[in-house]
Amino acid sequence: QVQLVESGGGLVQPGGSLRLSCAASGSIFRINGMAWYRQAPGKERELVATITGGGSTNYPDSVKGRFTISRDNAKNMVWLQMNSLKPEDTAVYYCNADVMSILGKGVYWGQGTQVTVSS
């Protein structure tokens, strides 16, 4: 079984920073693409950042220049550094990974971590 566990969410003032972490565990052979998504109340889940196994990254315009995704393939971890946070960044943030494990190929999600940007 593969599990993704996020941490690092919380309450932060506008303009502040947070760093989210996601640890993958289980009988993992390889993790291909990893990503962060977010979902605000009453809105659809949206892509925030992606990173390939080789380290190539991609961001939507809404977070480009403020958010940075990174990963450690040896530790099966991915991070999201969020700077210059805005109230509209408030959402539950989810980690996502494309995993090759003992169970075969699959896409897994974490349970989510709440990020609230408010003064």
RABEL-V26268 format. One record per residue. N is the residue number from 0. SS is DSSP state (A for helix, B for strand, O for the rest). PHI is phi as a letter, one per 40 degrees, with the letter a starting at -180 (* if undefined). OMEGA is omega in degrees with one decimal (999 if undefined). Layout:
# RABEL-V26268
n->{N N}
ss->{SS SS}
phi->{PHI PHI}
omega->{OMEGA OMEGA}
This chain:
# RABEL-V26268
n->{0 1 2 3 4 5 6 7 8 9 10 11 12 13 14 15 16 17 18 19 20 21 22 23 24 25 26 27 28 29 30 31 32 33 34 35 36 37 38 39 40 41 42 43 44 45 46 47 48 49 50 51 52 53 54 55 56 57 58 59 60 61 62 63 64 65 66 67 68 69 70 71 72 73 74 75 76 77 78 79 80 81 82 83 84 85 86 87 88 89 90 91 92 93 94 95 96 97 98 99 100 101 102 103 104 105 106 107 108 109 110 111 112 113 114 115 116 117 118}
ss->{O O B B B B B O O B B B O O O O O B B B B B B B B O O B B B B B B B B B B B B O O O O O O B B B B B B O O O O O B B B O O O O O O O B B B B B B O O O O B B B B B B O O O O A A A O B B B B B B B B B B B O O B B B B B B O O O B B B B B O O}
phi->{* b b b b c a h c i b a c d g c b a b c b a b c b h c c c a b c c b a b b a a c d g b c c b c b a b a c c c g c b a b c c c b d g b b b c a a b c c c f b b b b c b b f c b d c c c a c b b c b a c b b b c c h c a b b b c c g b c b b b a c}
omega->{179.6 177.0 172.3 -178.7 178.3 173.6 174.0 178.6 179.3 179.2 -179.7 178.5 174.8 -176.6 -178.9 -177.1 172.0 175.4 178.3 177.0 175.9 179.9 177.0 179.7 -179.1 -178.9 -173.1 172.9 -176.1 172.2 178.6 179.8 173.2 -175.8 170.5 173.6 173.0 178.0 176.1 -179.3 177.2 -179.0 176.9 176.4 -177.4 178.9 -178.9 -177.9 175.3 175.7 179.7 176.8 178.9 175.4 176.9 -174.7 177.9 -177.4 170.3 -177.8 -175.6 -178.3 -176.7 -179.1 178.8 -177.4 176.6 176.3 177.4 -177.7 173.5 -175.0 -179.5 -178.2 -177.0 -178.9 174.2 -178.8 172.3 175.2 -176.8 179.4 178.1 -174.6 -178.9 177.4 -179.8 173.5 179.3 -176.6 166.2 -177.5 -176.4 173.0 -177.9 -179.3 175.3 -165.7 167.0 -176.7 177.9 179.0 -175.3 -178.1 179.1 177.0 -173.9 179.1 170.1 -176.4 179.0 175.6 -174.8 172.2 179.2 179.5 -175.2 175.0 999}
